[in-house]
Amino acid sequence: MLLNCDLGESYGAWKMPVENAIMGLIDQANIACGFHAGDPVTLKRSLALAAEHNVTVGAHPAYPDLQGFGRRSMAMKHAELVACIQYQISALQGLASLYQTQVKYVKPHGALYHDMMRNEITRDAIFQALADFTSHPLKIMVQAHPQHHVIAQHAQTYDLPVMFEAFADRHYEADGYLMSRHKAGAVLNEQQAIEQARAIIEQGTITAADGTVLSLPVDTLCVHGDSAGAVEMARAIRQIINSKESSD
């Protein structure tokens, strides 16, 4: 089990303070690309930290929505969305090369991530965008979901390797999707997140808001950098992962 975190999301005077503390605890850094957050100085700092800690870099592209932090869906033509994603990946890859590292995978952000999960047309544009990087193959990170085989088959048509992700700090609905942030309880507190992560790591299960137990294939576990107690969550989850690996 890998541990990932959404990072590089400071922008101008708005700072996300966890990067220095959390980078040494994770395996994968999903780094913003400037369209929902992340200015050039922030992105360079995040990439330098990832390289210093030998953390795998992933691009975290979004709809062009700085004002809404990328959490609003946007109607974009296929060619526009493909180009939008490729532009962001290319910008991050260019900066990554300054630190002798590479973008290895892509995890869409916010509304783009949720639209990818629910909308085949959006998902197809994202997969097309990644598949065009033929000289530098990329993996796609998607949410572990009861219909995971449908997404895996779609990705296979583009020869894209898939990583399935679960979220330590988000509540799930019975259908396997994340609970909307507009609902009370959608974001778990530190202790709830640690217990949910433990169940995912040790049992491969998630208990939804109504008590439904979901059994999902999970390759990597996410802690959001903007969640309260993110560093403490990551530290505790790292210990659970290490303990599980040593006992296997």
N, C-alpha and C positions, 0 to 999 in steps of 0.2 A: 504494500500500500504506500503510495506517495502522498505527500502533503503539499498543497499549493495555496497561493495567496494572490489576490488582485492588488497590484502595487503600481507605483509610478503615477499616482492620481492627485498629487499636489498640483496646484495651478496658481501661478502668480503669488498673491498674498495668502491664499488658502492652502494650508499645509496639513498633510497627513503625517503624523509624528511617529509612526510605528516601524518604518522601513529598516532603520539601523538595528533595532532590537529583534525583528522577526526574520530577517533574511537568513540568519544562521540556523534557524529552526526548520526551514522548509526545503523541499526538493525542487519546486518549480515556482517561478515568479511570472505571473500573468501581467505584463507591463502595458499600461495604457499607451495609446499611440497619438494622443493629442486631439482627438475628435470629441471625446466626452470629458476628458481631463488629461493632465500631464503636459507641462510645457517643456521645451527642449532641455533646459537645465535639469529639470526633474528627471526626465527620461535618461539623460546621461548619468546622473547620479545613481539611479536605480540599476542601470546596466553595469556600472562600475562595481556596485555592491554585489550584484549577482555573480559577476566574474570573480570577485574576491572570495566569495563563499562557495564557488563551484556549483551554483544553482542554475538549473536549466531554464533558459529564457523562452517564454511564449509571448506572442503578440496578443493584445487584448483590444481589438478594434471595435468600433461602435458606429451607430448612426451619427452624422454630424450634428451634435446636439449638446454643446457646452452648457447652455442655459438650463437644460433639463437633466444634466449628468447622464445623458444617454439612456434615460429610462422612459422615453416616449417613442412609440413606433412611428416610422416615417414611410410614406408611400414613395418608393423609388423604382424606376425602371430597372430591368435586369442588368443592362450594361452599366448604368449609373452605380448600382450597388456593387457589382463586381469591381469596377474601377475604384470605388471608395475604399473597399477592403484592401485591394492590392496596393493602393497608395499608402495606407497606414502601415501595412506589413513592411513595405519597402523602406519607409522612413525609419522604422525601428531597426530593421536589418542593417541599414546604412550606419546608424549610430552604434549598433552592436559590434560592427567590424572594427571600430576604434578600440575595443577592449578584447579583441581576439576571441569573440564569442559569436554565436549564431542564434537566430530565431529557429527553434525546433518544432514548434507547434503553434496553433491558433485557438484561442478561446474567445468567441465573441462576447461582448459586454451587454448587460442590461436588456433593453427591449430587443436588441438584435439577437441575443442569445435565446430569449423566450420565443421570438418569432421563428427562429430556426427550428426550435423544437416542435412548434405547432403548425407551421406553414411550409408545405413542401416546396413552394415556389421560392420563398426566401432561402430555404435550406439549399436549394439547387444553385442559387446565385453564390452563396458562400462556398459551397463545394467547388464550383467552377473557378472561383477566385483563387482558391488554394491549389487546385490541380494545375493551373497555368504555370506555377513555379516548378517547372520540370527539372531545372538544374539544381534546385535546392528543395528536395521533397519535404513536405510539412505534414504533421499529424493534425487532426481536428479533435478538440476536446468538446464533448457534448454531455448533457445530463444523463446519468443512469436513470432509466425509465422502464416501466413494464413493456413498452413497445420498442425496446432497444434494438431488436432484430430488424425492424423496419428501417431505422436510421442507419444501422450497420450495412444493410443491403444497398441503401441509397449511396452511402459513401464508397462502397465497393465498386460501383459503376464508374467512379472517378479514380479508382485505385488509391483511395485515401485511407491510411491507418486511423483507427478511432481509439480514443481514450475516453472511458466512461467516468464521469465525475459525480460525486455526491457532496452535499453541503452539510458541514457540521453545525452551522449556526442559523439555519433556516428551517422553519416548520414546513411539512409536506401536507398536501391534500391526499385524499384516498385514491385519486386517479394517478398519483405519482408525480404530479407537477408541484412546483413550489407554491406555497401560500402567498397570495398577493401581499406586498408590503403595505397596502392600504388597510389590511385587516390587523386587528389587535393580536399580538402574539406571533406575528409572522417571523420576527427575528428573535431567536432564542437567547437567553442570558448565558453567562459563562458556564455555569454548572450544567444547565440543560444541554448546551452544545457539547460539552465534554462527554456527557452520558450518551448522547446521540452518536457521537463519533466512536465511542467504545463499542456500541452495538453494531455499527457498520464494520468496524475493523475486526471484531471478534466473531460476529455472527453473520455478517452480510445482510443485515436487516435494518429497516427504518420503520418506526411506528408513526403513522400519519395522525393528523389532528383528531380524527374520529376513532382512533384506536386500530385502524387497519394496519396490519403488518405487511410491509412490502419487502420482497426479497429481490435484490438487484445486483447486477455485476458492477463492481466498483473498482477502478484502477487508481483513482486519485481523489483525495478529500480536500475540500476547500474551506479555508477560514477567510472571511472578508476582512481586509485591513481596516475598514471603517466601523467594524463591530466593536462595541464596548468590551474591553478585556481581551482584545484580539491576541496580544502577545502571550498572555497567561493561558488562553485557550490553546494556542499553537504549542506552547511548551508542554502542557499536559498531554495533548494529542501525540506529540513527538515521543513522549515516554511510553504511551500505550502502544504505538507502532513498534518501537524498539523492543518492548517487552514481548509483543506477539511474534516478532521475527526471531527473537532469541529462543522462544519456546517451540517454534516449528521445526 
